[in-house]
Amino acid sequence: MKRKYMKVHEFKNIIHKFLLRKTSKEEEKVLNEFEKRLLAHNAESVFEHTPSEIIQRELSKKIVNATRTRYTLVYQWAAVAALLILISVGSWWFSSTESTKIVASTPIEWQEVSTRKGETREVHLADGSVVTLNGESSLLYPTTFSESVRKVTLIGEAFFEVTPNPDKSFVVQTEQLSTEVLGTSFNIEAYAMQKDVKVTLATGKVRVKAGMQELILAPAQQAVYQKDKAEMYAKQVNIALYTDWRKGILHFDESSLTVVAAQIEKFYGIPVQLEVKDAEHYYISGTFVKEPLEVVLKQLSFTDEELNYKFIGGKLLISHKK
């Protein structure tokens, strides 16, 4: 049997063109062939931490009876799927002379739920687990879990309260990390614009994986994945600082002004324009319980008298006082 090998960078280029809607007919054939192979008997072992149905959906958009809440994150899902493919596959081949035996499978229906800035939303999964989405986040999950594992995919931030099941692990996939549990509660913060991905454990135990790196967390521990270094470490934290957003509580604990601006934008749903030199070196502390934004800004102005806060054209501008 003659086989044609495709290198990672070649397949990556095709994925990139797919996201830009610029694939040729030949490149579309490659993607269609890849889609077929996802249904082969070894698909689950190849994509150990990635639901093959997710990738299939992003390449073909053909999952039957998919009932979804549509928002604006379709191409972000495609980007995540593309990255997961490249991480998992390494190299990929297809046969030019022999067809692959396709194993019959029952289509899995997927739900996609998203939130806007300043919005939180509670999602109830088929196994009884509850997911609370923070602002500007999205969760992709099956209406019914498979017999072997419970897998969901997250963009943004969410708090998970997982129903215990010792026979079926619960896996949350983000762009960089895979978090696996049996029954526990934890928070994942995985926004694309932030430099770190954070997994904070409230109860139980979780396993966090990033490539070959792996951490086992105990309650009140946090796994921090640094995107720029592709490194991960664990540290002790105050759980409330990372989970109280569900109660409408905003915490700043020696937080940089950059982080504060991002939190305000996410929490109150208003665009924030930061015009402060060395914003990373301004540190702010404070706790605000369901306070109006104006009250928060007034308190922050007392904390650092060098900063000015004002609203311009529907945006919040943070700048130096002149």
N, C-alpha and C positions, 0 to 999 in steps of 0.2 A: 504494500500500500504506500503510495507516494504521499508525503505530507509536506505542506508548505508552512513554514514557521513565520510568525509575526512577532517582532520585537515590541517591548513595552512602549517605546517612544512613538512607534508607528501607530499603534492602537490609540495612544493618547492623543495624537494629532487628529485621528478620525473622531474621537469623542469631542474634542475641542470644536471641530467643524460642525458636528451634530448640534452642539449647544448654540452655535451661530446660525444654524439652519443652512449650511453651505455644503452639505455632503453631496458627493457625486453618486450616480447610480451604482457604480462599483463599490463605493464605500458603504452605501446602504445595504448592499448584498452582504458585506462583511458583518454589519450590525445584525442583519436578519439571521445570518448563520450563527452568530454568537447567541442570539435569543433562543434559537432552537436547542443549542447545546445546554442552555440553562435548565432545560427540561429533562436532560439525560440523567441516568441513574446516579451518577456521582456528583450532581450539582451541589447537594447539601454538604458533602465533605470538602469540596473545593472552596465553597464560600461559607466557611465554618461560622463566621460571625455576621454574615450578611444575608438576609432573606433573599433568596434568588428571585422571588416574586417582585421585590422592589425594583431590582435592576431590570427585570424583564419589562415591567410597566414603563420605566423611563425610556427604554429603547424603542418600544413599539406602541405604547399607549393603548394596548388591546385587551387589558384585563376585563373579563366579562362581568357585567352587573356591578361595577365598582361604584358604590354610593359614597360620594365625597362632598365635603364642604370646600368649595373652590375659593382660593384667595390668590395672592400674587407670588407664590413661592415655587411654582412648578419648575422653573429652571434652576433654582437652588437645589431642589431634590435631584434633578438631573446631574448637577455638579457633584453632589454627594455620592450618587450612584457611580459616576465615572471614577471618582477618586477611590472608592471602595473596590471597584474592579481592578484598578491598577495596583493597589496595595495587595489584593488577594491573589491575583493571577501570576505576576512576575513575568511569565511568557505564555503565549497562547497560540495554539495551532488549530488549523482546520484541514480536513481531508479533501482532496480534489478528485478522488476516485471512488470513495466508498461512503455511502450514506450512514448516518448515525441512527441507531435504534432509539426511538423515542418512547419513553415510558409514560403511560397514561397517568394524568394527575388531575385532581379536582381543583378547579380554579378557586383561589382564595380571594374573597372580597376585602378590599382595603378602604379604610376611612382616613381622611386627612382633615384635621381640625387645626385652625390657626387663630391667633389673637392679634389685635392691633396694638399700637402703642397705648399704654395706660390701661389696658384691659387684662383681666385674668379670667380663666375659664376652667371649669372642672370637667374632666372626662372620665367616664366609668367604663372600664374594660370588661370583656366577656368573663374573665375569671374572678371578678369582684374587686380587682385592684382599682385604685383611684389615682388619677394624675391631675395635678393642678398646674396649668400653663401660666407662665408669667407673660408680660407684654411682649409683643413682636416675636412670638414663638410659634412653632408648628410641630404637631405630632402625627406620625403615620403609624397606623396599627391595624391588625386584621380584625374583622368582625368576629371571627372564631379562631382561637389559637390551634396550632398543630398539636399532634399527640406527644411530641418530644420536647418542645421548647416554646416559651412565650417571648416573642421578639417584637420590639417596637423601635422606631427611629425618631430622633429628636433634633430639631434645629431651635436654638435659643435656650430658654431656661424652663425647668419644670421640677415640681416636687412629687415624688412617687411614694405611694403607700401600697406596697405589694402584698397581695394575699398569699400566705404561706402555702407552698406545695413542694415537698421534698423530692418529688418524682419529676418535677418539671421546672427547670430554672427559668428565670425572667431576665432577659437581656435587653439593655438599652444601647442602641448604636448611635453615636454622634460622628461627626466628620473625622475626628482623630481618635476617639476612645470607644471601647466596648466595656460596659459595666454589667456584671453578672451577679444575680442574687437568687435566693430561694424564697425569702419572705422577710421584708424589712422596709424601712422608710429612709429616703435619702433625697438630696437635692442635686441636680446637675445644671451647671451654668455653662453653656456652650454657644455663645454668640459669635458670629463670624468676625465682627469688628473688634472683639477683645483679644488681647495677646495671650491670655491663659484660658484653659478649660478647667473647671473646678467641679469635683464630685465631693459632696459633704454628706457624711453618714450620720443620721439621727439615731436609728435603732438597728439592731441586727448586725449583719456582716456582709460586705460586698467585695467582689474581686474586680479590679479595674485594670484593663489591658490597653497598651499602646504599642503596637508592633510586638517586639520581643520583651518589652518592659511589662512588669506585672506588680501590682500592690494589693494587699489584703487589708481592708480598713476595719477598724473597730469604731464604736460610737464616739462622736466628737472628734473624729479625725477627718482630714480633707486631703484628697489627692489633687495635686496641681500639675497640669501638663503645660509646659512652656512651648508654645508653637515655634518660636524662633530658634530654639535650641533642640527641639524634638526630644525633650527630657521630662521626666516625671518624678515627683517626690511627694512625701506625705508629711503632714504637720497637724498639731493639735489646734483646734479652733473653738470659738464660742458658737455653738450651733445656731442660736437665735439670730446672730448677725446674718446668716445665710438662708434662713427659712421663714423669718417673721414677715416677709413681704406678703405672704398668704393672708396675714391678718391686717394688712394695710399699714404695717409699721416699716418705716424707713430708717435704717441704721447707717451711720458713718463712724468708723473706728479708725482714726488716723488715715482716712482714705484720701488718695490724691484727688486734686481738683478734676482731673480727667475722668476718674471713676465716678465722682460726684455728679458731674455733668451727664454722664451716661445713665446713671441711676435715676436722675430727675427726668430725663427724656423718656425712659422706659416706664417709670412709675406714674408720671402725670400725662404722658402722651403728647408732649409739646416739644418741637424741635429746639435743640440747644446749640447755639453758636458760641464757641469758646475762643476768645481773642486774648489769651493770657500767655505771656512768655514763660517758659519753664513750668507749665501747668502741673507737670508730674511732681514738682517739688513743693507744691502747696498742699498742706495736709489739714483735713477738716474732720472734726468729731461731733456727734450729736445723734439724738434719737427723736423721731417725730412719729406720733401715733395719730394716723388719719388726719393730719393737718393739711389745710389748704396750702397751695404752692406759695402764696404770698407770705404766709407765716414762716414757712421754711426759709425763704430767701431773706426775710428780715433777720432771722436768727443767724443765718450764715454770714450776713453782713457784719453782725456784731463779732462773730468769730474771727473774721479776717477783714479788717478795715481797709485794706488795700484794694479790695475788689468791689466792682459795681455791677448791679443786676438791673436790667431793664428789658421791656418787651418792645420789639420792633417788627412790624409786619407779620404778626403771628408767631414770631420766634422769640426765644429768651436769649438775650445777649449777655454774656459774662465777660467783663473786661477789666483792665486796670482803671482805677480812679485817676483822673487827670488833675 
